[in-house]
C-alpha cells in the first residue's frame, strides 16, 4: 500500500484546520484583536500580520521547491517510498527567530490579514496537490531558522508553516486573554 496518499491527505486536512483555527481566533476577538497586552508586545492583529508576512516568503520557497521537484520527477527521478517523519521541528527547544522584514507594522487592517491568510491557505493546499505521491520530497532547500545544514523538502517546509501558524495562534490567544474585558464591564461607557 502506498503511504503517500494518507500522509498527504492528513497534511491537507492540517492546512485547513490550522488556518481555520487561526482565523477563528482573530475574528472572534472583536475590538480586542487590535489591543496589545502590554508595552513592547504584539496585539493579536499584529501577530496575524506577522504570520501573513512569514507565509508570503515561505510560500515563495514552497513554490520553488515544488517547481524543482516537478522538474526532477519529469527527468525520471522517483520519489521515496515512504513519507518523511515530521517531528524534528516540533521539539520544544526549537527557536524561530524572525527576520526584521517579518516584523508587523501594526498598520494592516484585519480584513487584509484575513484575505492574505485565506490566499496563503489556498496556495499551500494547491502546491500540496501538485506534488502528489511524494514528488515534493525530490528537492530540498535550507532556510535560516532551521539550524545546521538541515534542508527541508516541501512536506517539511509545509510542516514548518503549520507549526508556525499554530504557535502564533496560541500566542494570539494568550494576548487576547490578557486584553479582553471581564464580563459585565465596558470601556465604552457613556459620558
C-alpha positions in Angstrom: 0.0 0.0 0.0 1.2 3.5 -0.9 1.8 5.6 2.3 1.9 8.9 0.4 -1.9 9.2 -0.1 -2.9 9.1 3.6 0.2 11.2 4.5 -0.7 13.9 2.0 -4.4 13.8 3.0 -3.5 14.4 6.6 -1.3 17.3 5.6 -4.1 18.8 3.5 -6.5 18.5 6.5 -4.0 20.1 8.8 -3.6 23.1 6.4 -7.4 23.7 6.6 -7.5 23.0 10.4 -4.6 25.3 11.4 -5.6 28.2 9.1 -9.3 27.9 10.2 -8.4 27.9 13.9 -6.1 30.9 13.5 -8.8 32.9 11.5 -11.4 32.0 14.2 -9.1 33.3 16.9 -8.6 36.6 15.0 -12.3 37.1 14.0 -13.8 36.1 17.4 -11.9 38.8 19.3 -13.9 41.9 18.4 -12.0 45.1 19.1 -9.6 43.3 21.5 -7.8 42.0 18.4 -6.0 45.3 18.0 -5.0 45.7 21.6 -1.6 44.7 22.8 -1.4 43.1 26.2 1.4 45.3 27.3 4.2 47.6 26.2 6.5 46.0 23.6 4.2 43.1 22.9 2.2 42.4 19.8 -1.6 42.5 19.6 -3.4 39.5 18.1 -3.8 41.5 14.9 -0.1 42.2 14.7 0.6 38.5 15.3 -1.7 37.8 12.4 0.1 40.3 10.3 3.4 38.6 11.2 2.1 35.2 10.2 0.8 36.6 6.9 4.3 38.2 6.2 6.1 34.9 7.1 3.7 32.9 5.0 4.3 35.1 2.0 8.0 34.3 2.0 7.6 30.7 2.9 5.1 30.4 0.1 7.7 31.6 -2.4 10.1 28.9 -1.1 7.3 26.3 -1.3 6.7 27.1 -5.0 10.4 27.0 -5.7 10.7 23.5 -4.1 7.6 22.3 -6.0 8.9 23.5 -9.3 12.3 21.9 -8.8 10.7 18.7 -7.5 8.4 18.5 -10.5 11.4 19.1 -12.9 13.3 16.3 -11.2 10.3 14.0 -11.5 9.9 14.9 -15.2 13.6 13.8 -15.7 12.7 10.4 -14.2 13.7 10.8 -10.5 11.4 8.7 -8.4 10.1 9.9 -5.0 11.0 7.9 -1.9 8.7 5.0 -1.0 7.9 6.3 2.5 6.9 9.8 3.6 9.3 11.7 6.0 8.9 11.9 9.7 7.6 15.3 10.6 8.6 15.6 14.2 12.1 17.3 14.4 10.7 20.8 14.0 8.1 20.3 16.8 10.8 20.0 19.5 10.3 22.4 22.4 13.9 23.6 22.2 13.5 24.7 18.6 13.7 28.5 18.3 12.2 30.6 15.5 13.8 34.0 15.3 12.1 36.2 12.8 14.0 38.5 10.4 13.2 42.2 10.6 11.2 42.2 7.4 8.7 39.9 9.1 8.0 42.3 11.9 4.5 43.6 11.9 3.9 47.3 11.2 0.6 47.5 13.1 -1.0 49.3 10.1 -2.6 46.4 8.3 -6.4 46.1 8.8 -7.9 42.8 10.0 -9.7 42.3 6.7 -6.4 42.5 4.8 -4.7 40.0 7.1 -7.7 37.6 6.7 -7.6 37.9 2.9 -3.9 37.1 2.9 -4.3 34.1 5.2 -7.0 32.7 3.0 -5.0 33.2 -0.1 -2.0 31.6 1.6 -4.1 28.6 2.7 -5.2 28.1 -0.9 -1.7 28.4 -2.2 -0.2 25.8 0.2 -3.1 23.4 -0.5 -2.6 23.9 -4.3 1.1 23.3 -4.0 0.5 20.1 -2.0 -1.9 18.9 -4.7 0.7 19.5 -7.3 3.2 17.1 -5.7 1.1 14.1 -5.0 2.7 10.7 -4.5 5.8 12.0 -2.7 7.1 14.2 -5.5 7.5 17.1 -3.0 10.4 15.1 -1.4 12.6 15.4 -4.6 14.1 18.8 -3.8 15.2 20.3 -0.5 16.4 23.7 0.5 17.9 25.3 3.5 16.2 28.1 5.4 17.8 30.3 8.0 15.6 29.3 11.0 16.5 25.6 10.7 19.8 25.1 12.5 22.8 23.5 10.8 22.7 22.2 7.3 19.4 20.5 7.6 17.4 21.0 4.4 13.6 20.9 4.1 11.6 19.3 1.3 8.2 20.6 0.5 6.5 18.4 3.2 8.9 19.6 5.9 8.5 23.2 4.8 4.7 22.8 5.0 5.1 21.3 8.5 7.1 24.3 9.5 4.4 26.6 8.2 1.7 24.7 10.1 3.7 24.7 13.3 4.4 28.4 12.9 0.6 29.1 12.4 -0.2 27.0 15.5 2.5 28.6 17.6 1.2 32.1 16.8 -2.4 31.2 17.2 -1.6 30.2 20.8 0.3 33.5 21.2 -2.7 35.4 19.9 -5.0 33.6 22.2 -2.8 34.5 25.2 -2.6 38.1 24.1 -6.4 38.2 23.7 -6.9 36.6 27.1 -4.9 39.5 28.6 -6.7 42.2 26.8 -10.3 41.2 26.9 -12.5 42.9 29.5 -14.2 40.8 32.2 -17.9 40.1 31.5 -20.2 42.9 32.5 -17.7 45.7 32.0 -17.2 48.0 29.1 -14.6 50.6 28.2 -17.2 52.4 26.1 -19.1 54.0 29.0 -21.5 56.9 28.3 -20.1 60.3 29.3 
